[in-house]
Amino acid sequence: MDGFKSLLGAGNVLTAPQDIAPHAVDWRGQQGAMPAAVVRPGTTEQAAGVLRLAAEYGMRVVPHGGRTGLSGAAIPQAGEAPVLVVSMERMNRIRLLDPLDMSIAVDAGITVQAVQEAAREAGRYFPLSFGAQGTAQIGGALSTNAGGINTIRYGNARDLVLGLEVVLPDGRVLDDMRRIRKDNTGYALRHLYLGAEGTLGLITGASLKLFPALRTRETAFLSVPSPHHALRLLARMQDSGADLVAFELMDSHLVELTVGYVPGLRLPVPLTTPWCVIIEAGSPHPSAPVRELMEAALAEGIEAGEAIDVMLAESEQARSMIWRIRESAPEASRSTGPAVPTDTAVPVSVVPDFLDAVLGFAGANWPGMRVGAMGHLGDGNIHISLHGPHDMPRDQWLAVAGGFAEGVNALAVERGGSFSAEHGIGITKLKGMTRFKNPLALSLMRRIKAALDPAGIMNPGKVLPPG
Amino acid sequence: MDGFKSLLGAGNVLTAPQDIAPHAVDWRGQQGAMPAAVVRPGTTEQAAGVLRLAAEYGMRVVPHGGRTGLSGAAIPQAGEAPVLVVSMERMNRIRLLDPLDMSIAVDAGITVQAVQEAAREAGRYFPLSFGAQGTAQIGGALSTNAGGINTIRYGNARDLVLGLEVVLPDGRVLDDMRRIRKDNTGYALRHLYLGAEGTLGLITGASLKLFPALRTRETAFLSVPSPHHALRLLARMQDSGADLVAFELMDSHLVELTVGYVPGLRLPVPLTTPWCVIIEAGSPHPSAPVRELMEAALAEGIEAGEAIDVMLAESEQARSMIWRIRESAPEASRSTGPAVPTDTAVPVSVVPDFLDAVLGFAGANWPGMRVGAMGHLGDGNIHISLHGPHDMPRDQWLAVAGGFAEGVNALAVERGGSFSAEHGIGITKLKGMTRFKNPLALSLMRRIKAALDPAGIMNPGKVLPPG
């Protein structure tokens, strides 16, 4: 460890069991192997030095951002070589914010929320947004190509990147921290590191796109007869001229449950149908008639039977209430008992048929058990969970209902969908890779891993199943 | 050739010199080596068979789309192995158009314009748009990651792709023709083939994003004092609430020249400043107040001195006149004599300083010669040319002024820019790769080429400089 200590200072090389133990576990409580050490570089040069030394010492490297991932990509795995956790928390600076250029360059260890706030202070908008954003770091969000609720308008994390800085497994630094919007000079290397979950290199910096701040936002909560109706309403809203930034679907039982669970929440509309929708549109201009465009389209939607009851938020308070229902739903749902979660995507127009199939599958195999569904209808990514009896321990429910996730994944893949839409593979979905991933794509991935990390140093055991 | 003939039918295997000669040259007249044969697969299976046979016969493969590229990527190069041109013209079908899903799946040999038209008929919009769109094929446009005028709103070609079908150099088919918007199941293989100019595989199909049709469009032509003023106006327009789909910059001399060159064109505004701007905004809703939002922002811009004279088109005819000026400018410019073209991008906020530097460089080295500038200020991609005397032959002018392109490229790269923003590398920019490309990025590209095309079959001599 002396090499790391002289490089980083002794305070940034943790080896005592009580110091490194938190780095063997992620925020879902998944337990991994104890790393040999946790190091905290403060600069790109130090990060490069760390990887050079790790290669020299024959260590394996596990990058750590905010450890908010849901697939265990940050969990160290036991192996023959000692594991070095590289924690990016000290690399949390904004390098450059250029409002005219609509871009921000940051260290990888800055939180997603800190980037949002810096953009807001400059009159700009950074759209990446998801539940863990106060803890999740940019480097981790890019490594898992995070999604969230705004992808219908702004794309996934990879779509927000203009440039990247990556330390390669041998310690060399790939400096592609440019902020240009067009560059056709060879292979799109950046896109390999985005979404690679740290298995090809260590992301240390990124240039990110900003957007005009939204000065008008209109948010509606609706009851809808079915996902089929919601889909037609989506098309109608997309044609409305109001720029949609979110289109979320939730089952009404989950809405009711959430409103009962969180003090102070009220039902925005009577729940007379089994499904609800949240729609948000916005504009950079404070007096853009977003409300009028939405009202007109919603009126047409009601006329056509696509929506039943509608509340268009009249105040920021009402708007915030709508979003609190959406954001509190996962926790409210967990409070009712154990659940088997999924993270699938199908083509947007296939979502209603897919949901029908999932409900049929669940009803046939686990009759009477609650299926919770919420997600991003606008991009086809619905999170569906099967909930067990309130008092059943989680392990027992997983034993009873573990087949649910695999069954839902199969139903998605059969429909041209994905078994991991936004959470990545990590370790928890390695079996899915073996069962569902196109075998030719998997073999190409192995070739790329061998080409870019020939010694197998980076985040071993993740993303690529053994074989 | 018998293998190809039994696979495709004799009519789709061209070997007679008069039949294959057109495939040795691209539309700019660049001459390449004669291929051994030109084959025309009609299906993905046939294309796969062609590549299997080519590998077996030890041939090199040059994919041909519409051959409208500007960097010579489709030009066969002489080498030790015989060259097989695979022309995609027969694979021109629409496989699936799903308006509710906002997606279209097509063969790679369909023209860009045919995709636009199919989308339009379905009430949808396919935004990829550039001069050669009537001839250029989707496969070629994706292989060069084409840009064009709408990238400020919709991104480059790669951003429009949901799924891809690629025949690998060994004839296996990577079927990733899905149309889902979120999928985090491993490395982004698709992005390697997009922009690879046919050096890693043969694109045979693509699933593409569609967007709501724009039912309102407002287009303005303005004189502006300088690119610095244009940049501030861009930020103002982005905050206006009107959804910008284009923000183009042209020098006034070029505008004047174009209006004089094309019969029927008139100057939209008096040319009292050295620069002009074209702005277009749109909305899917026919009664969205795009015009009011633009008028308000333009009035503020005039007040702030960012624009002098403004014409906001009052009719479709006036709008079309504005765009004809922009579209005819390259041809009008060429009519005045020989030119050295460039295709650089810099960060958007750096464009004004970059243009100052280019004008200074040109004035110091080629005094009195005209510098023509037009391009996409909204994404930092300005095409700048140095024009020679009317009667000077092109070769002679290139000998005199050839250093212009390299100088402009260096000025862009010094400012964090690209020496090939949207035209790719092909063969004409290989020297730029050697001089300007990050050497570590270049070495990673070579590793990827070796991993995915170990026998060096695909489009040899392109993109990667010898070394």
Interface residues (C-beta under 8 A of the other chain):
Chain A: D98 P99 L100 D101 M102 S103 G123 T144 N145 G147 T151 G155 N156 R158 D159 L168 R172 V173 L174 D175 D176 R178 R179 I180 R181 K182 D183 N184 T185 G186 Y187 A188 L189 H191 L192 L194 G195 A196 L200 P212 A213 R215 T216 L231 R232 A235 Q238 D239 S240 G241 A242 D243 S283 P284 H285 P286 S287 A288 P289 L293 A345 V346 P347 V348 S349 V350 H376 D379 G380 N381 G416 G417 S418 F419 S420 A421 E422 H423 G424 I425 K429 G432 M433 F436 K437 N438 L440 A441 L442 L444 M445 R447 I448 A450 A451 L452 V463 L464
Chain B: D98 P99 L100 D101 M102 S103 G123 T144 N145 G147 T151 G155 N156 R158 D159 L168 R172 V173 L174 D175 D176 R178 R179 I180 R181 K182 D183 N184 T185 G186 Y187 A188 L189 H191 L192 L194 G195 A196 L200 P212 A213 R215 T216 L231 R232 A235 Q238 D239 S240 G241 A242 D243 S283 P284 H285 P286 S287 A288 P289 L293 A345 V346 P347 V348 S349 V350 H376 D379 G380 N381 G416 G417 S418 F419 S420 A421 E422 H423 G424 I425 K429 G432 M433 F436 K437 N438 L440 A441 L442 L444 M445 R447 I448 A450 A451 L452 V463 L464
